[in-house]
């Protein structure tokens, strides 16, 4: 009899775990985002490689102007995308005399490595950026280097800026950077718990490496590109933002540009304006583009970025 009760209890626990797993996030639905046009550089023909500090082969795309290079921009892609989707931005900036380096984060696109190692050691991403900056400096000596990022890539750019390593300015495109976004910190816990209660408690128990968080990219993009990833672990979401946001805001005193789409469903312009004011940089600017959202802003961001760089 006691064994029978134990078996029933075991089955109930397994059923609860399976049910919780299936309800970690809402069922599939149409993405709220407008798709980016499929780039022509999804293959590896335009990809170059450089070595990480431990010799890992990492990929990047390079867009250079035909004439004099006035500035260099290193642009970090959003989580789970890769550099191929920023082709329009690279070409647009190159036409304005700006050399653009678009790296694939390790574990993304054509770069070697995996997400879990980065989640365990997020400082690896900082070293990867440093290595690529060295490549850019050797090719374009005496040229100012600006670091940029899109979405959660903007958070990684901000994380890098707080290290004090030399860059000339920071460019944030549709930054998804907030202590209130889902995370295990006190300020983000309630958001995480409300959105995904199952994953919240699993993550708090230390099981935060499971790629169960669904990112709803437009299906046109998913069908066009086998390298796009649609699921991410909570640990991977943490690696792209500074550990202490308040300290990061106080540490960033360099020139700062934020570009956002007016139709961005993730962040309202007024919220971004208020958020931008907390940075210590006295030279900060917000450019809001009409008719574009979180993704399509990267296809229209070249002009405001080039215009901002003209005054540097």
C-alpha positions as CSV (number, residue, x, y, z in Angstrom):
1,X,0.0,0.0,0.0
2,X,2.8,2.4,0.9
3,X,4.6,1.6,-2.3
4,X,1.4,2.3,-4.3
5,X,1.1,5.7,-2.7
6,X,4.8,6.4,-3.4
7,X,4.2,5.5,-7.1
8,X,1.2,7.8,-7.3
9,X,3.2,10.6,-5.7
10,X,6.0,10.0,-8.2
11,X,3.7,10.2,-11.2
12,X,2.1,13.4,-9.8
13,X,5.4,15.0,-9.5
14,X,6.5,14.0,-13.0
15,X,3.1,15.2,-14.4
16,X,3.6,18.6,-12.6
17,X,7.1,19.0,-14.0
18,X,6.0,18.1,-17.6
19,X,3.0,20.4,-17.3
20,X,5.1,23.2,-16.0
21,X,7.6,22.7,-18.8
22,X,4.8,22.9,-21.4
23,X,3.5,26.1,-19.9
24,X,6.7,28.0,-19.5
25,X,5.8,30.4,-22.2
26,X,2.7,31.2,-24.3
27,X,1.9,29.2,-27.3
28,X,3.4,30.3,-30.7
29,X,1.8,33.4,-32.1
30,X,2.6,35.9,-34.8
31,X,5.6,38.1,-34.0
32,X,4.8,41.7,-33.0
33,X,7.9,42.8,-35.0
34,X,8.1,43.8,-38.6
35,X,10.7,41.6,-40.4
36,X,14.0,42.8,-41.7
37,X,14.5,42.2,-45.4
38,X,16.4,39.0,-46.0
39,X,20.1,40.1,-46.5
40,X,22.1,38.9,-49.4
41,X,25.0,38.0,-47.2
42,X,23.6,35.0,-45.2
43,X,26.3,32.8,-46.7
44,X,29.9,32.8,-45.5
45,X,31.4,34.4,-48.6
46,X,31.8,37.8,-46.9
47,X,32.9,36.4,-43.6
48,X,36.3,37.0,-42.2
49,X,37.8,35.5,-39.0
50,X,39.9,36.6,-36.1
51,X,41.2,34.8,-33.1
52,X,40.0,35.1,-29.5
53,X,42.5,35.4,-26.7
54,X,42.5,31.6,-26.3
55,X,42.7,31.0,-30.1
56,X,39.0,30.4,-30.9
57,X,38.0,31.2,-34.5
58,X,35.5,34.0,-34.4
59,X,33.7,35.5,-37.4
60,X,33.0,39.1,-38.5
61,X,31.9,41.0,-41.6
62,X,33.8,44.2,-42.7
63,X,32.2,47.0,-44.7
64,X,34.7,49.7,-45.8
65,X,34.3,52.9,-47.8
66,X,36.0,53.3,-51.1
67,X,37.7,56.5,-49.9
68,X,39.1,57.8,-46.7
69,X,37.9,56.1,-43.5
70,X,36.7,58.8,-41.1
71,X,35.5,56.6,-38.3
72,X,35.3,52.9,-37.3
73,X,32.1,51.4,-35.8
74,X,32.1,48.0,-34.2
75,X,28.4,46.9,-34.0
76,X,27.2,44.0,-31.8
77,X,24.1,42.1,-33.0
78,X,21.1,41.3,-30.9
79,X,20.9,38.0,-29.0
80,X,20.2,35.0,-31.3
81,X,20.6,37.0,-34.5
82,X,23.9,37.3,-36.2
83,X,25.9,39.8,-38.3
84,X,24.3,38.9,-41.6
85,X,21.1,40.7,-40.7
86,X,22.9,44.0,-40.3
87,X,24.0,44.2,-44.0
88,X,21.9,47.3,-44.7
89,X,23.5,49.1,-41.8
90,X,27.0,48.1,-42.8
91,X,26.5,49.2,-46.4
92,X,24.8,52.5,-45.4
93,X,27.6,53.5,-43.0
94,X,30.3,52.5,-45.4
95,X,28.7,54.9,-48.0
96,X,29.2,57.7,-45.5
97,X,33.0,57.0,-45.0
98,X,32.7,54.8,-42.0
99,X,34.3,51.4,-41.7
100,X,32.0,48.9,-40.0
101,X,32.9,45.7,-38.2
102,X,30.0,43.3,-37.6
103,X,31.1,40.4,-35.4
104,X,29.3,37.2,-34.7
105,X,29.3,36.6,-31.0
106,X,30.9,33.3,-30.1
107,X,28.3,30.6,-30.4
108,X,26.3,32.7,-33.0
109,X,26.4,32.8,-36.7
110,X,29.7,31.5,-38.1
111,X,31.7,32.0,-34.8
112,X,32.9,29.0,-32.9
113,X,32.0,28.4,-29.3
114,X,28.8,27.8,-27.4
115,X,26.3,29.8,-25.4
116,X,26.8,27.9,-22.2
117,X,30.5,28.6,-21.9
118,X,29.8,32.3,-22.3
119,X,27.0,32.2,-19.8
120,X,29.4,30.7,-17.2
121,X,32.1,33.2,-18.1
122,X,30.6,36.4,-19.6
123,X,34.0,38.1,-19.4
124,X,34.8,36.1,-22.6
125,X,32.6,38.4,-24.6
126,X,34.6,41.4,-23.3
127,X,37.8,39.8,-24.4
128,X,36.4,39.0,-27.8
129,X,35.4,42.6,-28.4
130,X,38.9,43.7,-27.3
131,X,40.5,41.3,-29.8
132,X,38.3,42.7,-32.6
133,X,39.1,46.3,-31.6
134,X,42.8,45.3,-32.0
135,X,42.1,44.0,-35.5
136,X,40.4,47.3,-36.4
137,X,43.1,49.4,-34.9
138,X,45.8,47.6,-36.8
139,X,43.9,48.1,-40.1
140,X,42.7,51.7,-39.4
141,X,45.3,53.3,-37.1
142,X,44.7,56.8,-35.9
143,X,41.0,56.5,-36.5
144,X,38.4,56.9,-33.8
145,X,36.6,53.6,-32.8
146,X,33.0,53.6,-31.7
147,X,31.3,50.6,-30.1
148,X,27.6,50.0,-30.8
149,X,25.0,47.4,-30.2
150,X,21.4,46.5,-31.1
151,X,18.8,45.2,-28.6
152,X,20.6,43.1,-26.0
153,X,23.8,43.8,-28.0
154,X,23.4,47.3,-26.7
155,X,23.7,46.0,-23.2
156,X,26.9,44.2,-24.1
157,X,28.3,47.4,-25.5
158,X,27.4,49.2,-22.3
159,X,29.0,46.4,-20.3
160,X,32.2,46.8,-22.3
161,X,32.1,50.6,-21.8
162,X,32.1,50.2,-18.0
163,X,35.5,48.3,-18.2
164,X,37.3,51.5,-18.9
165,X,38.9,50.1,-22.0
166,X,39.4,52.9,-24.6
167,X,36.6,53.6,-27.1
168,X,35.6,57.0,-28.5
169,X,31.8,56.7,-28.0
170,X,28.8,54.4,-27.6
171,X,26.0,53.8,-30.1
172,X,22.9,52.0,-28.7
173,X,20.2,50.9,-31.2
174,X,16.8,49.9,-29.7
175,X,18.5,49.1,-26.4
176,X,16.9,46.3,-24.4
177,X,18.6,47.3,-21.2
178,X,16.6,47.6,-18.0
179,X,16.8,46.2,-14.5
180,X,13.0,45.5,-14.8
181,X,13.3,43.0,-17.6
182,X,13.0,39.4,-16.5
183,X,15.9,38.3,-14.4
184,X,16.7,36.8,-11.0
185,X,17.6,40.1,-9.4
186,X,15.0,41.5,-7.0
187,X,13.9,44.2,-9.5
188,X,13.3,41.7,-12.3
189,X,12.0,38.8,-10.3
190,X,8.4,39.8,-10.3
191,X,8.4,40.4,-14.1
192,X,10.0,36.9,-14.6
193,X,7.6,35.2,-12.2
194,X,4.5,36.8,-13.9
195,X,5.7,35.9,-17.4
196,X,7.1,32.4,-16.8
197,X,6.6,31.0,-13.3
198,X,7.9,27.6,-14.2
199,X,11.2,28.8,-15.6
200,X,11.5,31.3,-12.8
201,X,11.6,28.7,-10.0
202,X,13.8,26.4,-12.1
203,X,16.2,29.2,-12.7
204,X,16.3,30.2,-9.1
205,X,17.2,26.6,-8.3
206,X,20.2,26.9,-10.6
207,X,18.7,25.4,-13.7
208,X,19.1,28.6,-15.8
209,X,21.0,27.0,-18.7
210,X,18.0,25.4,-20.4
211,X,17.1,27.1,-23.6
212,X,13.4,27.4,-22.9
213,X,12.8,31.1,-23.4
214,X,11.1,31.7,-26.7
215,X,12.0,34.7,-28.9
216,X,9.3,35.4,-31.5
217,X,11.2,36.5,-34.6
218,X,9.0,37.1,-37.7
219,X,8.5,33.8,-39.5
220,X,9.8,35.2,-42.8
221,X,13.2,35.7,-41.1
222,X,13.1,32.3,-39.5
223,X,12.3,30.5,-42.8
224,X,15.0,32.5,-44.6
225,X,17.9,31.8,-42.3
226,X,18.8,28.5,-40.6
227,X,21.3,30.3,-38.3
228,X,18.6,32.2,-36.5
229,X,18.0,30.8,-33.0
230,X,14.5,31.0,-31.5
231,X,15.2,29.8,-27.9
232,X,17.5,31.2,-25.3
233,X,18.4,30.3,-21.7
234,X,17.9,32.9,-19.0
235,X,21.7,32.7,-18.2
236,X,22.4,33.9,-21.8
237,X,20.1,36.8,-21.4
238,X,22.1,38.0,-18.3
239,X,25.5,37.9,-20.0
240,X,24.7,40.9,-22.3
241,X,24.1,43.5,-19.6
242,X,26.2,45.1,-16.8
243,X,25.9,43.4,-13.5
244,X,25.2,46.7,-11.8
245,X,23.1,49.0,-14.0
246,X,23.4,52.0,-11.7
247,X,27.2,51.7,-11.6
248,X,27.2,51.3,-15.4
249,X,25.2,54.5,-16.0
250,X,27.6,56.4,-13.7
251,X,30.7,55.0,-15.4
252,X,29.7,55.9,-19.0
253,X,30.9,59.4,-19.5
254,X,31.8,59.1,-23.2
255,X,29.7,60.5,-26.1
256,X,26.5,58.4,-26.4
257,X,23.9,58.1,-29.2
258,X,20.6,56.1,-28.8
259,X,18.6,55.3,-32.0
260,X,15.1,54.0,-31.6
261,X,12.1,53.2,-33.7
262,X,8.9,55.1,-33.0
263,X,6.9,51.9,-33.4
264,X,9.1,49.8,-31.1
265,X,6.7,47.5,-29.2
266,X,9.2,46.8,-26.5
267,X,10.0,50.3,-25.3
268,X,8.2,53.6,-25.5
269,X,10.1,56.7,-26.6
270,X,9.3,58.6,-23.5
271,X,10.7,55.8,-21.4
272,X,13.9,55.7,-23.4
273,X,14.3,59.5,-23.0
274,X,13.9,59.2,-19.2
275,X,16.3,56.2,-19.1
276,X,18.9,58.0,-21.2
277,X,19.0,60.8,-18.7
278,X,20.5,58.6,-16.0
279,X,23.8,58.2,-17.9
280,X,26.6,60.3,-16.7
281,X,27.6,61.3,-20.2
282,X,27.0,65.0,-20.8
283,X,27.1,64.4,-24.5
284,X,24.1,62.1,-25.1
285,X,21.5,62.2,-27.9
286,X,18.3,60.3,-28.7
287,X,17.2,59.9,-32.3
288,X,13.7,58.5,-32.9
289,X,12.9,57.2,-36.3
290,X,9.2,57.1,-37.5
291,X,7.7,54.1,-39.2
292,X,10.2,51.5,-37.9
293,X,10.3,49.2,-34.9
294,X,12.7,47.1,-32.9
295,X,14.1,45.2,-35.9
296,X,13.5,47.5,-38.9
297,X,15.3,50.4,-37.1
298,X,18.6,48.8,-38.1
299,X,17.8,49.3,-41.8
300,X,17.2,53.0,-41.2
301,X,19.9,53.8,-38.6
302,X,22.8,54.5,-40.9
303,X,21.9,58.2,-41.6
304,X,21.4,59.3,-38.0
305,X,24.6,57.5,-36.9
306,X,26.6,59.0,-39.7
307,X,25.2,62.5,-39.0
308,X,26.1,62.1,-35.3
309,X,29.6,61.0,-36.1
310,X,30.2,64.0,-38.4
311,X,30.5,66.2,-35.3
312,X,33.0,63.9,-33.5
